[in-house]
């Protein structure tokens, strides 16, 4: 269980005690149920990354976008995961590498499954330099989520599958990978943070650049 849940659980427990004092045990039931749900939401199960060099899922949830885009002037793959309020919300590093940059952007709180949430919503982006190139990960707040947490500083080395952050309540995570990678997931696939392989380096050196050059680029 993530420590971030402690203030919520303590507050709800206090309300439950107060409600029970005023009206009896039945009045405390809603607060107790909410406290149990908060503890469930902030669960933090152990995960084991699969062997190999594949980029792994940074979050639990459902894949809502697999597309070719232009990212910082270069052809890239965008892989997006929508996290419902029932998913584990601990984020993990998709690759092993060094954190080179971080950027926070204020924004709206649209439903995170909508494509425009990637651009308009509150978000935190981190760039990780890996053996396969620079990988960017966006933590995007959703309709309910109002707090993005990131544990690591610029210059810190991270391991593949290592816990690096948290988005409180419903949210979205976008991955931007070099065009030399090949996606291993499709839209509607369910993925698990730290376990599911999302993409791998392409086997052919000429295949991916040609595919990217011929693709319709989306911003």
GROMACS elastic network, one bead per residue, 0.5 to 0.9 nm:
[ bonds ]
;  ai    aj funct       b0    kb
    1     4     6  0.86045   500
    1     5     6  0.77656   500
    1    39     6  0.69652   500
    1    40     6  0.79762   500
    1    41     6  0.86314   500
    1    42     6  0.55130   500
    1    45     6  0.76942   500
    2     5     6  0.61261   500
    2     6     6  0.81624   500
    2    39     6  0.85017   500
    2    42     6  0.53974   500
    2    43     6  0.61983   500
    2    44     6  0.60592   500
    2    90     6  0.81751   500
    3     6     6  0.56611   500
    3     7     6  0.86002   500
    3    42     6  0.81283   500
    4     7     6  0.69408   500
    4     8     6  0.80086   500
    4    42     6  0.76138   500
    5     8     6  0.54138   500
    5     9     6  0.61597   500
    5    10     6  0.86324   500
    5    38     6  0.67023   500
    5    39     6  0.65642   500
    5    41     6  0.85645   500
    5    42     6  0.61378   500
    6     9     6  0.51655   500
    6    10     6  0.60221   500
    6    11     6  0.85189   500
    6    39     6  0.85203   500
    7    10     6  0.51841   500
    7    11     6  0.60899   500
    7    12     6  0.86109   500
    8    11     6  0.52102   500
    8    12     6  0.61892   500
    8    13     6  0.85003   500
    8    35     6  0.73712   500
    8    38     6  0.72727   500
    8    39     6  0.89073   500
    9    12     6  0.51952   500
    9    13     6  0.59611   500
    9    14     6  0.85077   500
    9    34     6  0.84419   500
    9    35     6  0.52176   500
    9    36     6  0.80282   500
    9    38     6  0.68925   500
    9    39     6  0.72785   500
   10    13     6  0.50476   500
   10    14     6  0.61146   500
   10    15     6  0.86309   500
   10    35     6  0.83066   500
   11    14     6  0.51420   500
   11    15     6  0.62891   500
   11    16     6  0.86632   500
   11    35     6  0.86709   500
   12    16     6  0.61009   500
   12    17     6  0.86613   500
   12    31     6  0.55125   500
   12    32     6  0.70111   500
   12    34     6  0.72238   500
   12    35     6  0.57682   500
   13    17     6  0.62582   500
   13    18     6  0.86048   500
   13    28     6  0.87860   500
   13    31     6  0.68616   500
   13    32     6  0.67538   500
   13    35     6  0.69220   500
   14    17     6  0.51799   500
   14    18     6  0.61916   500
   14    19     6  0.85530   500
   14    31     6  0.88222   500
   15    18     6  0.50280   500
   15    19     6  0.59567   500
   15    20     6  0.84433   500
   15    28     6  0.75145   500
   15    31     6  0.65738   500
   15    32     6  0.88613   500
   16    19     6  0.50796   500
   16    20     6  0.60398   500
   16    21     6  0.85090   500
   16    25     6  0.84453   500
   16    27     6  0.74921   500
   16    29     6  0.71875   500
   16    30     6  0.78389   500
   16    31     6  0.51951   500
   16    32     6  0.62842   500
   17    20     6  0.51280   500
   17    21     6  0.61452   500
   17    22     6  0.87381   500
   17    25     6  0.85936   500
   17    28     6  0.67045   500
   17    31     6  0.89779   500
   18    21     6  0.50638   500
   18    22     6  0.63284   500
   18    23     6  0.86853   500
   18    28     6  0.78460   500
   19    22     6  0.51785   500
   19    23     6  0.59565   500
   19    24     6  0.69654   500
   19    25     6  0.76773   500
   19    26     6  0.85513   500
   19    27     6  0.54355   500
   19    28     6  0.52149   500
   19    29     6  0.88829   500
   19    31     6  0.85346   500
   20    23     6  0.53681   500
   20    26     6  0.70701   500
   20    27     6  0.56282   500
   20    28     6  0.51075   500
   20    29     6  0.86050   500
   21    24     6  0.59105   500
   21    25     6  0.79033   500
   21    27     6  0.88280   500
   21    28     6  0.87595   500
   22    27     6  0.81156   500
   23    26     6  0.74250   500
   23    27     6  0.57690   500
   23    28     6  0.82591   500
   24    27     6  0.57960   500
   24    28     6  0.72730   500
   25    28     6  0.53129   500
   25    29     6  0.68459   500
   26    29     6  0.54099   500
   26    30     6  0.83176   500
   27    30     6  0.70371   500
   27    31     6  0.82514   500
   28    31     6  0.55619   500
   28    32     6  0.62643   500
   28    33     6  0.87907   500
   29    32     6  0.50908   500
   29    33     6  0.61474   500
   29    34     6  0.86389   500
   30    33     6  0.51589   500
   30    34     6  0.62189   500
   30    35     6  0.86398   500
   31    34     6  0.50826   500
   31    35     6  0.61172   500
   31    36     6  0.86565   500
   32    35     6  0.50621   500
   32    36     6  0.62502   500
   32    37     6  0.86557   500
   33    36     6  0.51808   500
   33    37     6  0.62546   500
   33    38     6  0.87230   500
   34    37     6  0.50143   500
   34    38     6  0.61690   500
   34    39     6  0.86574   500
   35    38     6  0.51115   500
   35    39     6  0.63166   500
   35    40     6  0.86722   500
   36    39     6  0.51297   500
   36    40     6  0.62430   500
   36    41     6  0.86553   500
   37    41     6  0.60367   500
   37    42     6  0.86309   500
   38    42     6  0.62216   500
   38    43     6  0.87245   500
   39    42     6  0.53172   500
   39    43     6  0.64166   500
   40    43     6  0.53395   500
   40    86     6  0.84968   500
   40    88     6  0.87367   500
   41    44     6  0.88379   500
   41    85     6  0.73899   500
   41    86     6  0.65771   500
   41    87     6  0.73339   500
   41    88     6  0.65604   500
   41    89     6  0.74944   500
   41   168     6  0.87800   500
   41   169     6  0.76922   500
   42    88     6  0.70174   500
   42    89     6  0.70389   500
   42    90     6  0.78549   500
   42   168     6  0.83584   500
   42   169     6  0.89686   500
   43    88     6  0.65013   500
   43    89     6  0.81153   500
   43    90     6  0.81742   500
   44    88     6  0.69864   500
   44    89     6  0.81764   500
   44    90     6  0.65853   500
   45    88     6  0.83020   500
   46   194     6  0.89201   500
   47   161     6  0.76612   500
   47   192     6  0.87453   500
   47   193     6  0.76215   500
   47   194     6  0.57975   500
   47   195     6  0.64613   500
   48   161     6  0.73659   500
   48   194     6  0.63886   500
   48   195     6  0.60716   500
   49    52     6  0.89910   500
   49    56     6  0.75392   500
   49   160     6  0.69957   500
   49   161     6  0.57846   500
   49   162     6  0.89935   500
   49   193     6  0.88637   500
   49   194     6  0.52730   500
   49   196     6  0.78877   500
   49   197     6  0.87320   500
   50    53     6  0.88379   500
   50    54     6  0.83331   500
   50    56     6  0.82892   500
   50   194     6  0.81981   500
   50   195     6  0.61255   500
   50   196     6  0.77643   500
   50   197     6  0.76478   500
   51    54     6  0.81279   500
   53    56     6  0.88549   500
   53    95     6  0.80267   500
   53    96     6  0.89549   500
   53   131     6  0.88784   500
   53   132     6  0.84462   500
   53   200     6  0.67572   500
   53   201     6  0.77629   500
   54    94     6  0.86267   500
   54    95     6  0.78975   500
   54   197     6  0.57655   500
   54   198     6  0.69416   500
   54   199     6  0.55987   500
   54   201     6  0.71331   500
   55    58     6  0.88572   500
   55    94     6  0.53071   500
   55    95     6  0.56302   500
   55    96     6  0.89956   500
   55   160     6  0.81817   500
   55   177     6  0.88681   500
   55   196     6  0.85088   500
   55   197     6  0.57840   500
   55   198     6  0.54725   500
   55   199     6  0.51788   500
   55   200     6  0.60974   500
   55   201     6  0.87328   500
   56    59     6  0.89778   500
   56    92     6  0.87115   500
   56    93     6  0.78690   500
   56    95     6  0.68510   500
   56   160     6  0.75996   500
   56   161     6  0.72024   500
   56   192     6  0.86290   500
   56   193     6  0.71467   500
   56   194     6  0.59134   500
   56   195     6  0.62421   500
   56   196     6  0.53964   500
   56   198     6  0.51395   500
   56   199     6  0.71962   500
   57    60     6  0.72503   500
   57    81     6  0.85124   500
   57    91     6  0.87639   500
   57    92     6  0.75464   500
   57    93     6  0.80320   500
   57    94     6  0.57860   500
   57   161     6  0.81911   500
   57   175     6  0.89096   500
   57   191     6  0.65249   500
   57   192     6  0.61937   500
   57   194     6  0.57302   500
   57   195     6  0.66216   500
   57   196     6  0.54275   500
   57   197     6  0.62783   500
   57   198     6  0.57998   500
   58    81     6  0.86435   500
   58    90     6  0.84718   500
   58    91     6  0.53023   500
   58    93     6  0.56712   500
   58    94     6  0.51614   500
   58    95     6  0.89381   500
   58   137     6  0.82055   500
   58   161     6  0.74489   500
   58   163     6  0.89255   500
   58   173     6  0.74602   500
   58   174     6  0.89007   500
   58   175     6  0.83069   500
   58   192     6  0.78996   500
   58   194     6  0.62964   500
   58   195     6  0.88846   500
   58   196     6  0.88940   500
   59    81     6  0.70584   500
   59    82     6  0.85664   500
   59    83     6  0.75476   500
   59    87     6  0.87554   500
   59    88     6  0.75708   500
   59    89     6  0.67613   500
   59    90     6  0.67872   500
   59    91     6  0.51202   500
   59    92     6  0.65472   500
   59    94     6  0.89223   500
   59   172     6  0.85001   500
   59   173     6  0.69139   500
   59   191     6  0.74516   500
   59   192     6  0.62017   500
   59   194     6  0.74872   500
   60    81     6  0.75528   500
   60    82     6  0.80951   500
   60    83     6  0.64048   500
   60    84     6  0.89316   500
   60    87     6  0.60215   500
   60    88     6  0.58727   500
   60    89     6  0.69151   500
   60    90     6  0.81401   500
   60    91     6  0.80890   500
   60   190     6  0.76132   500
   60   191     6  0.54930   500
   60   194     6  0.86301   500
   61    81     6  0.58187   500
   61    82     6  0.54342   500
   61    84     6  0.68217   500
   61    87     6  0.61879   500
   61    88     6  0.80441   500
   61    89     6  0.89424   500
   61   172     6  0.86447   500
   61   189     6  0.84427   500
   61   190     6  0.57073   500
   61   191     6  0.55926   500
   61   192     6  0.67473   500
   61   193     6  0.83071   500
   62    80     6  0.83443   500
   62    81     6  0.53667   500
   62    82     6  0.52743   500
   62    83     6  0.66956   500
   62    84     6  0.84011   500
   62   187     6  0.76735   500
   62   188     6  0.56535   500
   62   189     6  0.56781   500
   62   191     6  0.62762   500
   63    66     6  0.76359   500
   63    79     6  0.73211   500
   63    80     6  0.56885   500
   63    82     6  0.63225   500
   63   185     6  0.76420   500
   63   186     6  0.67448   500
   63   188     6  0.50944   500
   63   189     6  0.53581   500
   63   190     6  0.63577   500
   63   191     6  0.72895   500
   64    79     6  0.78162   500
   64    80     6  0.55778   500
   64    81     6  0.57640   500
   64    82     6  0.63865   500
   64   113     6  0.68902   500
   64   114     6  0.86796   500
   64   115     6  0.84946   500
   64   186     6  0.82425   500
   64   187     6  0.50867   500
   64   188     6  0.60693   500
   64   189     6  0.82276   500
   65    78     6  0.70970   500
   65    79     6  0.55356   500
   65    81     6  0.73398   500
   65   115     6  0.81519   500
   65   174     6  0.87230   500
   65   186     6  0.77995   500
   65   187     6  0.57047   500
   65   188     6  0.85126   500
   66    77     6  0.71374   500
   66    78     6  0.57376   500
   66    80     6  0.66947   500
   66   183     6  0.76777   500
   66   185     6  0.77478   500
   66   186     6  0.64884   500
   66   187     6  0.63770   500
   67    76     6  0.85199   500
   67    77     6  0.58046   500
   67    78     6  0.53100   500
   67    79     6  0.68038   500
   67   217     6  0.88656   500
   67   218     6  0.81154   500
   68    75     6  0.71749   500
   68    76     6  0.58516   500
   68    78     6  0.61837   500
   68   179     6  0.79922   500
   68   212     6  0.69714   500
   68   215     6  0.69571   500
   68   216     6  0.75443   500
   68   217     6  0.63156   500
   68   218     6  0.69570   500
   69    74     6  0.83613   500
   69    75     6  0.60004   500
   69    76     6  0.53696   500
   69    77     6  0.59676   500
   69    78     6  0.64511   500
   69   176     6  0.86805   500
   69   179     6  0.89638   500
   69   212     6  0.85092   500
   69   215     6  0.85495   500
   69   216     6  0.79508   500
   69   219     6  0.59501   500
   70    73     6  0.58482   500
   70    74     6  0.53593   500
   70    76     6  0.56918   500
   70    77     6  0.81391   500
   70    78     6  0.89640   500
   70   217     6  0.60909   500
   70   218     6  0.65300   500
   70   219     6  0.60265   500
   71    74     6  0.53120   500
   71    75     6  0.62690   500
   71    76     6  0.59521   500
   71    77     6  0.84335   500
   71    78     6  0.86881   500
   71   176     6  0.72569   500
   71   177     6  0.87606   500
   71   178     6  0.87823   500
   71   219     6  0.76346   500
   72    75     6  0.84283   500
   74   178     6  0.78893   500
   74   179     6  0.79945   500
   75   177     6  0.88475   500
   75   178     6  0.68344   500
   75   179     6  0.53810   500
   75   180     6  0.88728   500
   75   209     6  0.81374   500
   75   212     6  0.62251   500
   75   213     6  0.78096   500
   75   217     6  0.80509   500
   76   176     6  0.63024   500
   76   177     6  0.54330   500
   76   180     6  0.79311   500
   76   181     6  0.83898   500
   76   212     6  0.77614   500
   77   175     6  0.77853   500
   77   176     6  0.55660   500
   77   177     6  0.50912   500
   77   178     6  0.64310   500
   77   179     6  0.58623   500
   77   180     6  0.88021   500
   77   181     6  0.76010   500
   77   182     6  0.82722   500
   77   183     6  0.77891   500
   78   174     6  0.67418   500
   78   175     6  0.55725   500
   78   177     6  0.66191   500
   79   173     6  0.84321   500
   79   174     6  0.57490   500
   79   175     6  0.50494   500
   79   176     6  0.66253   500
   79   177     6  0.81476   500
   79   183     6  0.80934   500
   79   185     6  0.85524   500
   79   198     6  0.80258   500
   80   113     6  0.89902   500
   80   118     6  0.88107   500
   80   172     6  0.71245   500
   80   173     6  0.57795   500
   80   175     6  0.61830   500
   80   176     6  0.88318   500
   80   187     6  0.87713   500
   81   113     6  0.82151   500
   81   171     6  0.86947   500
   81   172     6  0.56256   500
   81   173     6  0.52478   500
   81   174     6  0.63659   500
   81   175     6  0.84793   500
   81   190     6  0.87442   500
   81   191     6  0.81506   500
   82   112     6  0.65165   500
   82   113     6  0.56044   500
   82   170     6  0.80410   500
   82   171     6  0.62428   500
   82   173     6  0.66748   500
   82   174     6  0.88141   500
   83    86     6  0.77657   500
   83    87     6  0.58133   500
   83    88     6  0.78789   500
   83    89     6  0.72432   500
   83   112     6  0.80134   500
   83   113     6  0.82750   500
   83   142     6  0.89768   500
   83   169     6  0.82746   500
   83   170     6  0.56630   500
   83   171     6  0.52099   500
   83   172     6  0.56514   500
   83   173     6  0.79167   500
   84    87     6  0.54573   500
   84    88     6  0.86631   500
   84    89     6  0.88358   500
   84   112     6  0.89287   500
   84   169     6  0.76090   500
   84   170     6  0.50061   500
   84   171     6  0.68689   500
   84   172     6  0.86543   500
   85    88     6  0.82056   500
   85    89     6  0.83189   500
   85   144     6  0.85407   500
   85   168     6  0.88506   500
   85   169     6  0.53283   500
   85   171     6  0.79752   500
   86    89     6  0.86573   500
   86   169     6  0.83850   500
   86   170     6  0.81729   500
   87   169     6  0.87305   500
   87   170     6  0.82900   500
   88    91     6  0.84994   500
   88   192     6  0.86679   500
   88   193     6  0.83687   500
   89   165     6  0.86427   500
   89   166     6  0.57461   500
   89   167     6  0.58272   500
   89   168     6  0.67878   500
   89   169     6  0.71468   500
   89   170     6  0.81802   500
   89   171     6  0.82551   500
   89   193     6  0.89848   500
   90   163     6  0.69426   500
   90   164     6  0.78368   500
   90   165     6  0.60102   500
   90   167     6  0.69796   500
   90   168     6  0.87961   500
   90   193     6  0.79284   500
   91   139     6  0.85332   500
   91   150     6  0.86988   500
   91   161     6  0.87322   500
   91   162     6  0.84139   500
   91   163     6  0.59324   500
   91   164     6  0.58420   500
   91   166     6  0.53290   500
   91   167     6  0.76200   500
   91   173     6  0.86902   500
   91   193     6  0.67882   500
   91   194     6  0.84286   500
   92    95     6  0.89054   500
   92   160     6  0.76816   500
   92   161     6  0.50734   500
   92   162     6  0.51490   500
   92   164     6  0.52393   500
   92   165     6  0.68147   500
   92   166     6  0.86831   500
   92   193     6  0.62124   500
   92   194     6  0.60231   500
   93    96     6  0.71763   500
   93    97     6  0.89534   500
   93   128     6  0.87086   500
   93   137     6  0.86552   500
   93   158     6  0.69732   500
   93   159     6  0.68168   500
   93   160     6  0.54425   500
   93   162     6  0.53673   500
   93   163     6  0.64846   500
   93   164     6  0.61568   500
   93   165     6  0.87571   500
   93   193     6  0.86777   500
   93   194     6  0.75055   500
   94   135     6  0.83942   500
   94   137     6  0.82969   500
   94   159     6  0.85430   500
   94   160     6  0.57085   500
   94   161     6  0.60659   500
   94   162     6  0.82961   500
   94   175     6  0.85689   500
   94   193     6  0.83812   500
   94   194     6  0.72299   500
   94   198     6  0.86684   500
   95   128     6  0.76874   500
   95   129     6  0.86785   500
   95   130     6  0.65525   500
   95   131     6  0.87243   500
   95   132     6  0.89420   500
   95   135     6  0.78729   500
   95   158     6  0.78711   500
   95   159     6  0.67056   500
   95   161     6  0.70856   500
   95   162     6  0.88761   500
   96   128     6  0.80576   500
   96   129     6  0.81862   500
   96   130     6  0.59272   500
   96   131     6  0.78176   500
   96   157     6  0.75700   500
   96   158     6  0.55826   500
   96   161     6  0.79801   500
   96   162     6  0.86178   500
   97   128     6  0.59119   500
   97   129     6  0.52684   500
   97   131     6  0.71157   500
   97   156     6  0.85499   500
   97   157     6  0.56005   500
   97   158     6  0.55780   500
   97   159     6  0.66696   500
   97   160     6  0.78855   500
   98   127     6  0.84190   500
   98   128     6  0.54079   500
   98   129     6  0.52603   500
   98   130     6  0.68130   500
   98   154     6  0.78508   500
   98   155     6  0.59920   500
   98   156     6  0.56206   500
   98   158     6  0.60667   500
   98   159     6  0.88355   500
   99   102     6  0.78826   500
   99   126     6  0.70596   500
   99   127     6  0.58508   500
   99   129     6  0.63476   500
   99   152     6  0.79891   500
   99   153     6  0.71576   500
   99   154     6  0.50824   500
   99   155     6  0.52621   500
   99   156     6  0.56302   500
   99   157     6  0.63520   500
   99   158     6  0.74179   500
  100   126     6  0.76901   500
  100   127     6  0.56098   500
  100   128     6  0.57929   500
  100   129     6  0.64881   500
  100   134     6  0.89924   500
  100   153     6  0.88214   500
  100   154     6  0.54204   500
  100   155     6  0.57808   500
  100   156     6  0.81323   500
  101   125     6  0.81940   500
  101   126     6  0.57842   500
  101   127     6  0.52020   500
  101   128     6  0.75071   500
  101   153     6  0.85923   500
  101   154     6  0.57597   500
  101   155     6  0.81037   500
  102   124     6  0.72635   500
  102   125     6  0.56810   500
  102   127     6  0.64561   500
  102   153     6  0.81539   500
  102   154     6  0.69177   500
  103   123     6  0.83917   500
  103   124     6  0.57039   500
  103   125     6  0.52163   500
  103   126     6  0.65771   500
  103   127     6  0.89267   500
  104   122     6  0.78933   500
  104   123     6  0.59578   500
  104   125     6  0.64253   500
  104   126     6  0.89316   500
  105   121     6  0.81711   500
  105   122     6  0.56867   500
  105   123     6  0.52920   500
  105   124     6  0.62444   500
  105   125     6  0.83195   500
  106   120     6  0.85563   500
  106   121     6  0.71626   500
  106   123     6  0.66334   500
  106   124     6  0.87651   500
  107   119     6  0.85106   500
  107   120     6  0.55993   500
  107   123     6  0.72645   500
  107   141     6  0.88190   500
  108   117     6  0.79533   500
  108   120     6  0.57927   500
  108   122     6  0.57254   500
  108   141     6  0.83771   500
  108   142     6  0.84253   500
  108   143     6  0.85862   500
  109   112     6  0.77171   500
  109   117     6  0.76432   500
  109   120     6  0.80121   500
  109   121     6  0.52862   500
  109   122     6  0.66788   500
  109   141     6  0.63973   500
  109   142     6  0.51728   500
  109   144     6  0.74674   500
  109   145     6  0.77263   500
  109   146     6  0.78209   500
  110   113     6  0.84733   500
  110   114     6  0.74025   500
  110   116     6  0.80675   500
  110   117     6  0.58577   500
  110   120     6  0.78408   500
  110   121     6  0.63374   500
  110   141     6  0.82676   500
  110   142     6  0.58205   500
  110   143     6  0.51679   500
  110   144     6  0.88981   500
  111   114     6  0.59009   500
  111   117     6  0.69169   500
  111   121     6  0.89384   500
  111   141     6  0.87731   500
  111   142     6  0.53347   500
  111   144     6  0.82336   500
  111   170     6  0.83783   500
  111   171     6  0.79927   500
  112   115     6  0.77594   500
  112   116     6  0.84299   500
  112   117     6  0.55100   500
  112   118     6  0.77879   500
  112   121     6  0.80627   500
  112   140     6  0.73706   500
  112   141     6  0.69537   500
  112   143     6  0.65535   500
  112   170     6  0.72779   500
  112   171     6  0.53793   500
  112   172     6  0.54616   500
  112   173     6  0.89607   500
  113   116     6  0.86876   500
  113   117     6  0.72242   500
  113   118     6  0.89890   500
  113   142     6  0.81933   500
  113   171     6  0.79961   500
  113   172     6  0.70162   500
  114   117     6  0.55578   500
  114   118     6  0.79078   500
  115   118     6  0.59536   500
  115   119     6  0.79954   500
  116   119     6  0.55097   500
  116   120     6  0.60333   500
  116   121     6  0.78787   500
  117   120     6  0.51536   500
  117   122     6  0.84062   500
  117   140     6  0.75353   500
  117   141     6  0.83451   500
  117   142     6  0.76868   500
  117   172     6  0.83091   500
  118   121     6  0.63963   500
  118   122     6  0.88294   500
  118   123     6  0.81166   500
  118   138     6  0.82280   500
  118   140     6  0.68797   500
  118   172     6  0.80457   500
  118   173     6  0.85290   500
  118   174     6  0.73880   500
  119   122     6  0.85253   500
  119   123     6  0.85273   500
  120   123     6  0.85480   500
  121   140     6  0.64517   500
  121   141     6  0.62601   500
  121   142     6  0.71922   500
  122   139     6  0.85681   500
  122   140     6  0.59820   500
  122   141     6  0.54517   500
  122   142     6  0.80369   500
  122   146     6  0.82178   500
  122   147     6  0.89879   500
  122   148     6  0.86065   500
  123   138     6  0.64853   500
  123   139     6  0.54661   500
  123   141     6  0.60251   500
  123   148     6  0.75042   500
  124   137     6  0.82448   500
  124   138     6  0.55823   500
  124   139     6  0.51368   500
  124   140     6  0.65859   500
  124   141     6  0.87381   500
  124   148     6  0.72376   500
  124   149     6  0.87255   500
  124   150     6  0.83681   500
  125   136     6  0.67938   500
  125   137     6  0.55763   500
  125   139     6  0.63077   500
  125   140     6  0.85408   500
  126   135     6  0.83784   500
  126   136     6  0.56418   500
  126   137     6  0.53834   500
  126   138     6  0.65314   500
  126   139     6  0.84573   500
  126   154     6  0.88626   500
  127   134     6  0.66250   500
  127   135     6  0.57589   500
  127   137     6  0.65433   500
  127   138     6  0.89576   500
  128   133     6  0.84226   500
  128   134     6  0.57237   500
  128   135     6  0.51996   500
  128   136     6  0.61716   500
  128   137     6  0.80647   500
  128   157     6  0.88411   500
  128   158     6  0.85953   500
  129   132     6  0.80690   500
  129   133     6  0.59519   500
  129   135     6  0.63126   500
  129   136     6  0.86875   500
  130   133     6  0.51823   500
  130   134     6  0.59143   500
  130   135     6  0.70224   500
  131   134     6  0.82606   500
  132   135     6  0.83069   500
  132   178     6  0.79531   500
  132   180     6  0.85451   500
  132   181     6  0.84643   500
  132   201     6  0.73391   500
  133   177     6  0.80461   500
  133   178     6  0.65846   500
  134   176     6  0.87207   500
  134   177     6  0.72232   500
  134   178     6  0.69772   500
  135   175     6  0.73178   500
  135   176     6  0.59190   500
  135   177     6  0.51972   500
  135   178     6  0.70300   500
  136   174     6  0.81602   500
  136   175     6  0.58370   500
  136   176     6  0.50608   500
  136   177     6  0.68199   500
  137   173     6  0.69559   500
  137   174     6  0.57076   500
  137   176     6  0.64090   500
  137   177     6  0.89256   500
  138   172     6  0.80996   500
  138   173     6  0.54337   500
  138   175     6  0.64880   500
  138   176     6  0.84025   500
  139   148     6  0.70447   500
  139   149     6  0.87673   500
  139   150     6  0.89303   500
  139   165     6  0.86942   500
  139   166     6  0.82945   500
  139   167     6  0.70540   500
  139   171     6  0.77817   500
  139   172     6  0.63381   500
  139   174     6  0.68867   500
  140   145     6  0.87505   500
  140   148     6  0.76677   500
  140   167     6  0.77315   500
  140   171     6  0.58828   500
  140   172     6  0.50088   500
  140   173     6  0.58172   500
  140   174     6  0.77324   500
  141   144     6  0.77711   500
  141   145     6  0.52116   500
  141   146     6  0.61459   500
  141   147     6  0.70782   500
  141   148     6  0.68002   500
  141   167     6  0.68688   500
  141   168     6  0.80213   500
  141   169     6  0.84266   500
  141   170     6  0.73162   500
  141   172     6  0.65615   500
  141   173     6  0.87658   500
  142   145     6  0.50186   500
  142   146     6  0.73667   500
  142   167     6  0.89962   500
  142   169     6  0.77788   500
  142   170     6  0.54349   500
  142   172     6  0.67613   500
  143   146     6  0.80074   500
  143   169     6  0.87029   500
  143   170     6  0.67118   500
  143   171     6  0.74663   500
  144   168     6  0.81384   500
  144   169     6  0.59846   500
  144   170     6  0.56845   500
  144   171     6  0.77835   500
  145   148     6  0.78484   500
  145   167     6  0.68119   500
  145   168     6  0.51476   500
  145   170     6  0.54350   500
  145   171     6  0.62252   500
  146   167     6  0.81345   500
  146   168     6  0.67712   500
  146   169     6  0.79484   500
  147   166     6  0.85421   500
  147   167     6  0.62295   500
  147   168     6  0.56954   500
  147   169     6  0.85419   500
  148   165     6  0.78051   500
  148   166     6  0.62020   500
  148   168     6  0.65334   500
  149   164     6  0.85961   500
  149   165     6  0.52741   500
  149   167     6  0.60482   500
  149   168     6  0.80064   500
  150   153     6  0.84695   500
  150   164     6  0.59476   500
  150   166     6  0.64365   500
  150   167     6  0.85945   500
  151   163     6  0.81451   500
  151   164     6  0.52748   500
  151   165     6  0.53855   500
  151   166     6  0.84342   500
  152   155     6  0.87843   500
  152   156     6  0.66966   500
  152   157     6  0.88517   500
  152   158     6  0.84562   500
  152   164     6  0.62307   500
  152   165     6  0.79227   500
  153   156     6  0.57942   500
  154   157     6  0.87324   500
  158   161     6  0.85028   500
  158   162     6  0.65339   500
  158   163     6  0.88147   500
  158   164     6  0.82068   500
  159   162     6  0.52899   500
  159   163     6  0.87967   500
  160   194     6  0.74695   500
  161   164     6  0.87004   500
  161   193     6  0.73737   500
  161   195     6  0.74984   500
  162   194     6  0.74419   500
  163   166     6  0.85847   500
  163   194     6  0.85570   500
  167   170     6  0.76879   500
  167   171     6  0.65882   500
  167   172     6  0.84607   500
  168   171     6  0.76130   500
  177   180     6  0.80799   500
  177   181     6  0.68114   500
  177   199     6  0.85517   500
  178   181     6  0.60121   500
  179   182     6  0.77847   500
  179   202     6  0.89119   500
  179   208     6  0.63586   500
  179   209     6  0.66567   500
  179   211     6  0.88566   500
  179   212     6  0.67369   500
  180   200     6  0.87102   500
  180   201     6  0.61166   500
  180   202     6  0.57564   500
  180   203     6  0.89407   500
  180   204     6  0.88536   500
  180   205     6  0.76637   500
  180   206     6  0.89318   500
  180   207     6  0.85024   500
  180   208     6  0.54838   500
  180   209     6  0.67551   500
  180   212     6  0.89521   500
  181   199     6  0.62758   500
  181   200     6  0.53643   500
  181   202     6  0.50417   500
  181   203     6  0.88056   500
  181   208     6  0.73970   500
  182   198     6  0.87216   500
  182   199     6  0.53378   500
  182   200     6  0.53404   500
  182   201     6  0.59678   500
  182   202     6  0.53100   500
  182   203     6  0.86889   500
  182   208     6  0.77742   500
  183   186     6  0.79031   500
  183   197     6  0.88782   500
  183   198     6  0.60114   500
  183   200     6  0.65652   500
  183   201     6  0.88169   500
  183   202     6  0.89938   500
  184   197     6  0.67752   500
  184   198     6  0.51754   500
  184   200     6  0.71536   500
  185   188     6  0.87417   500
  185   189     6  0.64731   500
  185   190     6  0.88370   500
  185   191     6  0.86356   500
  185   197     6  0.78872   500
  185   198     6  0.56884   500
  185   199     6  0.72837   500
  186   189     6  0.56754   500
  187   190     6  0.87904   500
  190   196     6  0.88456   500
  191   195     6  0.78693   500
  191   196     6  0.55723   500
  191   197     6  0.83359   500
  191   198     6  0.82989   500
  192   195     6  0.55738   500
  192   196     6  0.54165   500
  192   197     6  0.89709   500
  193   196     6  0.65815   500
  194   197     6  0.84526   500
  197   200     6  0.77579   500
  199   202     6  0.89075   500
  200   203     6  0.88067   500
  201   204     6  0.89043   500
  202   205     6  0.70031   500
  202   207     6  0.78458   500
  202   208     6  0.68906   500
  203   207     6  0.83413   500
  204   207     6  0.53696   500
  204   208     6  0.72447   500
  205   208     6  0.69193   500
  205   209     6  0.78005   500
  206   209     6  0.58341   500
  206   210     6  0.63546   500
  206   211     6  0.87753   500
  207   210     6  0.54658   500
  207   211     6  0.62647   500
  207   212     6  0.87719   500
  208   212     6  0.60693   500
  208   213     6  0.85387   500
  209   212     6  0.50779   500
  209   213     6  0.60866   500
  209   214     6  0.86806   500
  210   213     6  0.51296   500
  210   214     6  0.63193   500
  210   215     6  0.86319   500
  211   214     6  0.53413   500
  211   215     6  0.61350   500
  212   215     6  0.50960   500
  212   216     6  0.82052   500
  212   217     6  0.82434   500
  213   216     6  0.82547   500
  213   217     6  0.86809   500
  214   217     6  0.87870   500
